[in-house]
Structure formats: C-alpha cells, structure tokens
Amino acid sequence: MSTADGMAALKLEMPPRVPRTEYSVEIHHDLIHAVTGIDPRVWEAGEGPGNWEELEGHFAKFDGTNPWHELYRIWDYGFQWSTDIGNEPVGKYHTDMGHAVYTEDGSDFTEIGTCPFPTVEDALAFDPFESLEHPDHATMVKFFSDAYAKNTERCPVGVTMTGIYPTMISGLIAMFGWEMLLESAGTDSDRFGKLANRYGEVMQLYFNALAECDAPVVMVHDDMVWTAGPFMHPGWYREFVFPNFKKYFEPIKESGKILCFTSDGNYTEFLPDLVECGVDCFVFEPMVDMKSFAERYGQTHAFIGNVDTRVLLSNNKEAIRGEVQRCMDIGKDCPGFFLCVGNHIPPNTPVEAALYYNECYMELRDR
C-alpha cells in the first residue's frame, strides 16, 4: 500500500516501488474529474465545495464517492504534504503582499496591501519577542495533535503530518514583505540578523510544542532562497538562520519524529547545513541539484522531487517521459526517494499531459 511504501521510504527501508506525492492537484478540477470520474464541482448533488477550505466535514467517508480520496487512491499517494501554522504567529505585524491568480476561477487574487513598518528604522527597531504573542505550550501541543488527526482523516492515503510554515525567512517575509525585508537587511545585516534571532525565540515555542504532538512525521517549511539561490550572503544564513534551525529541531529529533524540510527555489548550497541541523527528508523544486544530493546523501536521507512542471505544461510526451526518467535514474537506487512534480501541477496544466505523466510514473516506479 502507498502509505506503507511512504513510511518505509521515510525510514530508508527501500520499498519495492518508488512512492510519490503531488501538490495542487486538489484544485485542478478537470484533472480530478478525468482521473476519478467524479467532478468535484458538482460533488454531492451539485453542492460540492468550491475550494479546499470549504471541504470541512466532507472527508469522513471513503466509499468511492469522494473525488479527493479517489484521486489519492488511484494516483497512489505515499506522502501528504501539510503544515498547519501559517502566518498566525506574526499577528497584526503582517505585510499584505497581495496574491496572484492561481486557482481556476481567479478567486484567490488580491491587491497589494500595506506594510506595518513605514521606514527601515521602524523595521530594524522592531522586537519580535516583545511584540508577538507567545503561545501556550499545552494549547499548541493539542493544536498540532488535533491538526494531525484532521489531516489523517482528510487524506486517508499516504503518510500524513502537521508542521510549521513561517520557520524563519518565511516569517520575516510575512512581517516585512520583500521590499522592506531586503532594504532593512541591506541597510544593516547584523542588526537585522539580531532581529531574526528574536523572532527565532518566539518560534522556538511552537517547535517545542510540535515536538510533543502525536504526529510521527512533521514538516518544516522556510522559503529561504530565490529561484537562483540565496538572496543574502551565505555567511548571514550561517550566522543567523541555521543556529536557530538547530535549536528548533533539537526537541523534534529528541522526540524521535521524522523531520521533513521544504524550501522553494534553489537551496542546493545549504543542503550540508540542513543535514547538519538534523533534517531527515528534503522536498525539492526542480532548481535544486537533486543528482548531487543523491550522490552524497541518497543512502542516508529521504528526498522528494523534482519533476519540472514546465515540462508538463509543454504537453510534449517525449519530454515528459524524459523528465520522469531523469528523476527515476537519480533516485531509484536511493531508499528514501519519492517522485513528485516539485513545483506543483496547477490548474492550467493540460489534463492529457498530467495523465501521461502519471502513466510514466506507474510504468517506471517498480524497483
């Protein structure tokens, strides 16, 4: 079964077939319809939910009528990516950067909002530890345990988890937005690093609770780089980011949980640092050099990726097969490898391309 294969891979036990996961397929309604024969837009007598948040309460049954359950079953998911702490820790100190269109109907579009820090000096003078709310430990342990239980009900196929999204850089982005973050860090990188440390003191409270929750697998997310790589000097990360990561992760490692890490973009340069911090499983977009990672860490760490969605968007069968073969050639001999389209299968992906991609995976997955 896919769940068993997924857990075996995370434990580096080399399942007999390469497991897989995918992202964003849940909102590609035409693809779900093609895979399952159930149109999620007319699910439940024409009253099916229109977006993921509205699915609350619809996941109890696994009887062949739920299009999402059927998707996970037919496509044989071995892993269900999720985090349950988003931008809540920054509270009112949140910069609204707006949102581009991603969903089919464009309902997720929002205009750019405002930054609560008018000047660079206002940003650099901010003390996250003094200003942000400190969560109650027992309350947060229960929150993570309840979230894990809910995710398991929602996704009955594949290894489920809970986790934290705004670990460090993502939290700073949420507070300051890109423009104020870059201007402040560029004005005084040391002072900005000390501010990051104070944010880290708040986030440590969340990680302490995460370590005590019921989930055996946890996801840690931090968008620390851009497509081309780091946007700050690598030395800054090693002085202010990774020491915090190591402290964050220590209670999780002591608890025996499997710790997974995700960053968008190309974080190849920091893979040794993250291994040193204690990450067990890495989630890769196509920009990461998965081949070099597999050569160095493929027998000791799990990893997920990194088919490029741009190949699926080309709708070229030869290119799609070649991309799946590339990833399989890298990962198939590694016990913890999962195949995945690393930068999502968005709703504008041609249905026939996604179906052919899945066909290639099914054909090539057996070891």
N, C-alpha and C positions, 0 to 999 in steps of 0.2 A: 504494500500500500504506500501511497505517496507520503503520508505523514511519517510512517516508519522509515522510509527512504530519506526524508528530510532530516529527521533526528539522527539517523545513522551518519549522514554526511557531516552534520554539525559536530558529531563526536569522532569524526575522522575514521569511521568504520567501513568505508568503501562499499556503499550499497551496490547491488548488481546492475543498477541503471543510474544514469545521471539525473538527479531530481531537477525541478525547475520552479521558478516563480515568475510572475509578471506584475507590472504596475499599470494602473489607469484603465485596464480593460473593463473594469466595472462601469465606467461611464461611456464606453463605446457600445451603444445600444444595438446598432446594426450588426456588429460582430457577435455580441452575445446572442442575438436572435439567430444568426447563422450557425453558431456552434450548438446551441441548445434547442432550437426550435421554439423558444419562448420569447416573445417580445416583452422586454421589461417595461416598455412604455404603456402597455395595456394589461400588465400583470394584475391579477386579482380583479377580474370582471371590469376591466377598463379603468381601475382606480389605482394602478401601480404608482409607487412613488416616483417623483421626477428627479430626485438627486439622492446622493448617498446619505446625507444627514437625515432625510425623511424616511429612511428604511427602518427606523427604530420600531421594534416589536414585530417585525416581519420575518425574523430569522429562526423561529423556534422549530419550524418544520423542515424536514429533509426528506421529502417524499416525491421528488421528481417534478415539483411544480414551481420551485423557487429558481429563477434563472441564474442567480449568482452562485447558489450551491451547485447547480448543474454545470456551470462554467468551471468551477474549481474541480469538480469530479472528472469531467470529460478531459480537461486540459491537464489534470493530474498534478495540481499544485503540491509542492513539498514544503513550502515556506510562505508565510503570510506576513509581509512587512507591515509594521504599525508602530506608531508612537502615540501617546495619549496626553502628554504635556506639550502644548504648543506655546503660544506667546503669553499665556496667562501669567507667568512669573514677572513679566515687566509691567503688568498692570496699566496704569494711566500713562506711564512713560513709554509710549509706543508711537513710532512714526508710521503713519499710513502711507505706504508707497504705491497704493493702488494695485490693481490686478488686471493683467491682460486676458484676452479671451482664450479659454482653453476648452470649455465644455461645448457640446454640440449647439446649444441654443444661445451661447454667449452670455448666459445669466450671471457668470462669475466676474464679469467686467466691472471694475470700479475705478473712479477717477483718483488721481494722486491727491493725497490729503496733506496734512501738516506735520511738522516736526516739533516736539515739545521743547526743543533746545534752540533758542533763537540764534545763538552765537557759538563759536568754537569754545570760548571761555566758559559759557554755560555748560557745554557738554563735558569739558575736561574737569570742571568743578563738581560734577555730579558724583555722588557716592551711592552706588547701588545697594551696598549693605545697609546703609542707614535709611534709604528711601523705599526699597522694595519690601513687600510683605514676606515675613518668614513663616513658612508653612508649619503646621503642627505635625509632628512626626507620626503619631498613631493615625491621624486622619489621612496622611499621604500614603502610608502603608496600605490602609484599607482601599484608598482610591486606586492604587496600582493593582491590587489583587482583584478588585471588582472589574477594573478595565480588562485585565487578562481573561477573567471568566466571560465577560461580554464578548471579547474578541473571539474566544474559542467557540461560543455559540454562533456568532455571526459567520465564522469561517470554519466549518466542521471538517475541512480537508486541508492538510498542511500544518506545519509547526506554527503555532501562534505565539504571541508575545505581547509585551507592553514596553513602553520606553519613553525617552525624553528627546524632544526636538531642539530646543534652544540651548545646547550644551555650553557653548562659549561664543564663537564668532556669530552663530545664528542669533544668539541672544543680543549681542551688540548691534547686529543689523536691525533687529526688531526695535530696539530702543532708539537708535540714532538714524536709521536709514543709511543708504550707501553714501550719499554726498557728505553728510555730517560725519559719518564714521571715517571716511578717507581723509577729509580735511582735518579732523581732530587728530587722528593718528599721525598724519603727515606733519602737523604743527609741532607735536611733542609726543613722540612714540613712547618714551619712558613713562610719562605721566598717563598716557592712555593705557599702557600696559598695567600700571598700578590700579587704574580704574577697572580693568578687566579682572584683576585679581580679586577686587572687592565683589564684582559680580560672581566670580567663582565661589566665594564664601557663601553666597545665597544658594547657588545651585548645588553646592555640596549637601545641603539639607534635603534636596529632592533625591539625590543619588543615595544618601543614607537610607531613605525610605524605600527606594527602588530595590535596594539590596535585600530587604526583608520581606518583599511581597512574594506571592505564591508562584509567580512565573519562573520557569526554569531557564528561559531564554529571554534576554532583554535587548532592545535596540537603542543605540545611542546615535543621534544624528547631529552633525555640525557642518554647515557649508563653509568650510574654511578657506576655499580657494575658488578661482575662476576657471573657465574652460582651459586657459593656457597655463594655469598653475597658481602659485601663491601671489597674492596682491600686496603682501607686506614682505619685508626682508625675512628669509627663513630663520635668521637668528632671533627675530622678535617672537616667532611662534615657539621656538625652543626655550625662550626665557619666560614667556608669559602664558602660553597655551598648554603645552604638554606637561609641565609640572602640575597644573590644575587637573588635567586629564588623569594623571597618575593617582592623584588624591581622590578624584571622583570614583575611579574604577576599583580602588583598593577594597572597599567593603563588598562590592559586587563579586570580585574574584574570591574573597574570603567566604562568600556565601555558596560558592560552587556553581553559580549560574554561568551559562554561556553568553558571552558579551559580543554583540554584533555592532559594527560601526558603519555609518553611511556618510559620505560627503558627495555633493555634486562636484563636477569639474575634475580637474587632473591633480590628484594628490599623491602621485607616484613618489615625489621627492620625500614625502613624510611617512611612507609605509614603514620603514625601520623604526621611526619614532613611535608610531602607533603600536607596532608589535611590542616594543619595549614597555609601553604603557599597559599592555595586557589584553589587547583586542584579540578575540578568538576567530571572528568571522568578519570578512570585509565585503561591502557592497560597492560594486564598481560601475561607473558610467563608462562609455567607450573610450573616453580620453585617457583613462588610466592604462598604464602599460601592464596588462594582465599577464603577458608572457613572461616578463622579467620577474613579476611577483611569483608566478607559479614555479619558475626555476629556483627561486630562493626559498620560498615559504610554502610551496604547494603540498608538501607532505606533513606540515605541522600546523597549518591554518586552513580554515574553510574560506571560500570566496564565491561571490555571486556576480555573474555578468557574462560578457559585456557586449552582446549583440547591439549594433548601432541601428536605432530606429530610422535613421535617414536611408538606410538600405531598404527597409520595408516600405518607406514612402516612395521609393523609386519604382516599386511594383515590378521589379525585374527578377524573374525566378532564378536565373543563373547567379545573380549577385546575392540573393537571399540564401540560397543553398551554400554558396561560398562563405558567407558570413557565419552561418551556423557551423559549418565545417571548421572554420578558423578557430572558433571558440572551443569546439569539441577537441580539436587537436591540441589545444593548450591545456584543457582541464580534465580530459577524460582519465588520465592516469593519476589524477590527484584525488584523494579520498573524500575531500570536502567540497568539491566543485558543484555548483548549481548553474544551470543555464538560465539566462534571463535577457530580455531586451533592456539594457541598462538605463536608457533614457526614455523609457515608457512606450506604450502603444496607445497614442492619443486618438481621439475620435475621428481625426482626419486621415487615419491610416486606411488605405484601401482594404476592404474586407478580404478580397481574394489573396492579397499579399500576406495578411496575418494568418489566414488559413493555411497557406503554403508554408509559411514559417513553422507553424505547429506541425505540419506534416513532416518537414525535415527533422524537427526535434524528435518526433516519435520514431522516425526511421533510424536515427543515429544515437539514440540515448543508451542503448544496451551496451554494457561493457563486455 
